[in-house]
Amino acid sequence: MIIEERAYARAGLVGNPSDGYFGKTISISIRNFGAHIQLWESPLLHIQVTPGEVPYYQNLNQLLDQTAALGYYGGERLIKAAIISFADYCHDQGIVIENKNFTLQFHSSIPRQVGLAGSSAIITATMKALIRFYKVQVPKAYLPTLILKAETEQLGINAGLQDRVIQVYEGCVYMDFDQAQIEKTGHGDYHKIDANKLPKLFIAYKSKLSKVSGKVLNTIRIKYEQKDAIVISALNEIADLAKAGKDAIESGNVDNLFALMNRNFDLRCSIMPISDSNIEMVKIARACGASAKFAGSGGSIIGIYRDDAMLNRLISAMKHIDARVIKPFIL
């Protein structure tokens, strides 16, 4: 029997990057893109490398282009980290798993390293497949924490819980990462929001802006650990925006949510450097009358548009800077 699992791209609607600092966020899953895992029993344990990650190149330029787009490591390291974290969890919990091997095949359509959580999607889908294959029970609220450990403990990636929570729960989720609760239970407080109440949203991204998110967020991490007053104040306000955003969505106050999303990005700009190319996308969106903020750590933005005429202006304007615009499919 072939086990199939998927995990979808995500966009932080309000509150990021406070999720890595005991804050609050609202995120949506983007079913337009996803990571797909197929797993079946086999004599040996085998991870099938995708065609785009085979270490053979037509020439030096292809190697340079692929490394710029994918980084120095591909999806195989993410899958290995997921397998090790899963095995460690079973050992720590005293769970004896069946002695059997598998072949795992993976594919992802999520644009790489543009802040849409492509790496965590591969780990999430892998973890879900392993849980089914070995028939192991992992509490749903704790599963995002287990997925995060694969990245932070196995790979040394600086990340927060937001991506993994939305990829486990899907739809639209409000997340409260209260420090006391996380230290007590190992997870935050997660609440689904009716995605039908969301306003008209767009995503824009530029693959040429690809970057490794953990490196981008290191600047904030260092200042946070140094107890920088400006950084801590900004992160606290960003977290408060998520709570206000939840109220705005549930009450149908689009104008308030519009302003909160813009404020989120402006606060982020106050505590970390933003490249001109990323700022350009935000400025173009706002010039078209839309709101705009980072969907993740850079390379993509999310915002509210008012009507189809505005969406068409966005598509046309973004095309001039080689950015693609999509309407996120959430449900």
C-alpha positions in Angstrom: 0.0 0.0 0.0 1.3 3.5 -0.9 0.8 6.1 1.8 0.3 9.6 0.5 0.5 12.8 2.5 0.5 16.5 1.6 1.3 19.7 3.4 0.5 23.1 1.8 2.3 26.4 1.5 1.3 29.1 4.1 1.2 32.8 4.5 1.4 34.8 7.7 -1.7 37.1 7.7 -0.9 39.1 10.9 1.6 38.7 13.7 4.7 37.2 12.1 7.6 37.0 13.1 6.4 37.1 16.7 5.7 33.4 16.7 9.4 32.7 17.4 9.2 35.0 20.5 6.2 33.8 22.4 3.9 36.1 20.4 0.7 35.6 18.5 -0.1 35.1 14.8 -2.8 34.4 12.3 -1.9 32.2 9.3 -3.6 30.7 6.2 -2.8 27.6 4.3 -2.3 28.1 0.5 -3.5 25.0 -1.3 -2.3 26.4 -4.6 1.1 24.9 -3.7 2.1 21.8 -1.7 4.7 19.2 -0.8 3.7 15.7 -1.7 5.1 12.5 0.0 4.6 9.0 -1.2 5.8 6.2 1.1 5.7 2.4 0.8 7.3 -0.6 2.5 10.5 -1.9 0.9 13.4 -4.2 1.7 15.8 -1.2 2.3 15.2 2.3 3.5 15.5 4.5 0.5 14.9 8.2 -0.1 14.3 8.9 -3.8 15.9 12.1 -4.8 13.7 14.3 -7.1 15.0 15.0 -10.6 15.7 18.6 -9.8 18.1 17.6 -7.0 20.2 14.9 -8.8 23.8 16.1 -8.4 24.6 16.3 -12.1 24.6 19.5 -14.1 24.8 20.4 -17.8 27.3 23.2 -17.0 28.6 25.5 -14.3 25.8 28.0 -14.9 23.1 25.4 -14.2 24.9 24.6 -10.9 25.0 28.3 -10.0 21.3 28.8 -10.9 20.1 25.7 -9.0 22.2 26.6 -5.9 20.8 30.1 -5.9 17.3 28.8 -6.1 17.5 25.8 -3.8 20.4 26.6 -1.5 23.3 24.2 -0.8 21.1 21.5 0.4 17.9 20.0 -1.0 14.9 18.3 0.3 16.7 15.1 1.2 18.3 16.7 4.3 14.8 17.8 5.5 13.4 14.3 5.1 16.4 12.8 7.0 15.8 15.4 9.8 12.1 14.4 10.0 12.9 10.7 10.2 15.4 11.2 13.0 13.1 13.5 15.0 10.3 10.9 14.6 12.5 8.1 15.8 13.8 10.2 18.7 10.2 11.0 19.7 9.2 7.3 19.7 12.3 6.4 21.7 11.6 9.2 24.3 8.0 8.2 24.6 8.8 4.5 24.9 7.0 3.7 21.7 8.3 0.5 20.0 7.9 0.8 16.2 7.6 -2.1 13.9 10.9 -3.3 12.3 10.2 -2.5 8.7 11.8 -0.3 6.0 10.3 2.0 3.4 10.9 3.9 0.2 10.0 7.6 0.3 9.4 9.7 -2.7 8.8 13.5 -2.5 7.8 16.4 -4.7 7.1 20.0 -3.9 5.4 22.7 -6.1 6.0 25.4 -3.4 8.3 28.1 -4.8 11.6 27.7 -3.0 12.8 30.1 -0.3 10.3 32.9 -0.9 8.7 32.8 2.5 5.9 30.3 1.8 7.2 27.6 4.1 8.4 25.1 1.5 10.9 23.5 3.8 8.6 22.9 6.7 5.9 21.6 4.3 8.3 18.8 3.2 9.0 17.9 6.9 5.3 18.1 7.8 4.2 15.8 5.0 7.0 13.4 5.8 6.1 13.3 9.5 2.5 12.6 8.8 3.4 9.8 6.4 5.7 8.2 9.0 3.0 8.4 11.7 0.6 6.5 9.4 3.2 4.0 8.3 4.3 3.0 11.8 0.8 3.6 13.3 2.0 6.0 16.0 -0.2 8.4 17.8 1.1 12.0 18.2 -1.2 14.6 19.8 -2.3 17.0 17.1 -1.4 20.1 19.2 2.1 18.7 19.8 2.8 17.6 16.2 3.9 21.1 15.1 6.4 21.2 17.9 7.8 17.8 16.8 8.1 19.1 13.3 9.9 22.3 14.5 12.4 20.2 16.4 13.5 18.5 13.1 14.5 21.9 11.9 15.9 23.6 15.0 17.5 20.6 16.7 18.6 18.5 13.7 19.4 21.3 11.2 20.1 24.3 13.3 17.5 26.4 11.5 16.1 29.5 13.3 12.4 29.2 13.1 9.1 29.5 15.0 6.0 27.3 15.3 3.7 29.2 13.0 4.5 27.4 9.8 4.1 24.0 11.3 0.9 24.8 13.1 -0.9 26.0 10.0 0.4 23.0 7.9 -1.0 20.6 10.5 -4.3 22.4 11.1 -4.8 24.0 7.7 -7.4 26.7 6.8 -7.0 29.8 8.9 -5.7 29.6 12.4 -5.1 32.0 15.3 -2.1 31.0 17.4 -1.2 32.2 20.9 2.4 31.1 21.8 2.1 32.0 25.4 5.5 31.2 27.1 4.0 29.6 30.2 1.8 27.3 28.3 4.5 26.3 25.9 6.9 25.5 28.7 4.2 23.5 30.5 2.6 21.6 27.6 5.1 21.9 24.7 2.7 23.7 22.5 0.7 26.9 22.1 -3.1 27.6 22.0 -4.5 27.2 18.5 -7.9 28.2 17.3 -9.5 27.8 13.9 -11.0 30.9 12.3 -13.8 30.6 9.7 -11.9 31.2 6.4 -15.1 32.2 4.8 -14.9 35.4 6.8 -11.6 36.4 5.3 -11.6 39.4 2.8 -10.2 39.3 -0.7 -6.6 38.2 -0.4 -3.7 38.1 -2.9 -0.2 36.7 -2.8 2.7 38.1 -4.8 6.1 36.5 -5.0 9.4 36.8 -6.8 11.5 33.6 -7.1 14.6 35.7 -7.8 14.4 37.0 -4.2 14.9 33.5 -2.8 16.7 33.3 0.5 17.1 31.0 3.5 14.6 32.2 6.1 16.6 31.1 9.1 19.5 33.4 8.1 17.1 36.3 7.6 15.6 36.0 11.1 19.0 35.7 12.8 19.3 39.5 13.1 16.1 39.7 15.2 17.1 36.6 17.3 20.4 38.1 18.3 18.9 41.4 19.3 16.0 39.7 21.1 18.5 37.6 23.2 20.4 40.8 24.0 17.1 42.2 25.3 17.1 45.0 22.8 14.2 47.3 24.0 13.3 48.4 20.5 13.1 44.9 19.2 11.1 43.5 22.2 8.6 46.4 22.0 8.1 46.0 18.3 7.6 42.2 18.6 5.1 42.7 21.4 3.1 45.2 19.3 3.2 42.8 16.3 1.8 40.1 18.5 -1.0 42.4 19.7 -1.8 43.0 16.0 -2.7 39.3 15.6 -5.2 39.5 18.5 -6.8 42.6 16.9 -6.7 40.9 13.6 -8.7 37.9 14.9 -11.4 40.3 16.2 -11.4 42.2 12.8 -11.9 39.0 10.8 -14.6 37.7 13.1 -16.5 41.0 13.1 -16.0 41.5 9.3 -14.0 44.8 9.8 -12.0 44.7 6.6 -10.7 48.2 7.0 -9.2 47.5 10.4 -7.6 44.3 9.2 -6.2 46.2 6.2 -4.5 48.7 8.5 -3.2 46.0 10.9 -1.5 44.2 8.0 0.2 47.4 6.9 1.3 48.2 10.4 2.7 44.7 10.8 5.1 45.3 7.9 6.0 48.8 9.0 7.0 47.5 12.4 9.1 44.7 10.9 11.0 47.3 8.8 11.8 49.1 12.1 13.7 46.2 13.6 15.4 44.4 10.6 16.9 45.4 7.2 14.6 44.8 4.2 16.0 44.6 0.7 15.0 47.2 -1.9 13.5 44.4 -4.1 11.2 43.3 -1.2 10.2 46.8 -0.4 9.5 47.4 -4.0 6.7 44.7 -4.0 5.1 46.2 -1.0 5.2 49.8 -2.4 3.7 48.7 -5.7 0.9 46.8 -4.0 0.1 49.8 -1.8 0.3 52.2 -4.7 -2.4 50.0 -6.3 -4.6 50.6 -3.3 -4.0 47.2 -1.6 -2.5 46.4 1.8 0.8 44.5 1.8 3.1 42.8 4.2 5.5 39.8 4.1 3.9 36.4 3.9 6.9 35.0 5.6 10.6 36.1 5.8 10.8 37.8 2.4 10.4 37.0 -1.3 6.6 37.0 -1.1 3.9 39.4 0.2 0.2 39.0 1.2 -2.4 41.7 1.2 -6.1 42.7 0.8 -7.4 43.9 -2.5 -10.8 45.7 -2.8 -12.2 44.5 -6.2 -11.3 42.8 -9.4 -10.2 46.1 -11.0 -7.6 46.5 -8.2 -6.5 42.9 -8.6 -5.9 43.5 -12.3 -3.8 46.6 -11.6 -1.8 44.5 -9.1 -1.2 41.7 -11.7 -0.1 44.2 -14.3 2.1 46.2 -12.0 3.8 43.1 -10.5 4.4 41.7 -13.9 6.7 44.6 -14.7 9.0 43.5 -11.8 8.8 39.8 -12.6 6.5 39.0 -9.7 3.6 36.6 -10.0 0.2 37.3 -8.3 -2.2 34.6 -7.2 -5.4 34.4 -5.2 -4.8 31.9 -2.4 -7.0 28.9 -2.3 -7.5 28.3 1.4 -10.4 25.8 1.9 
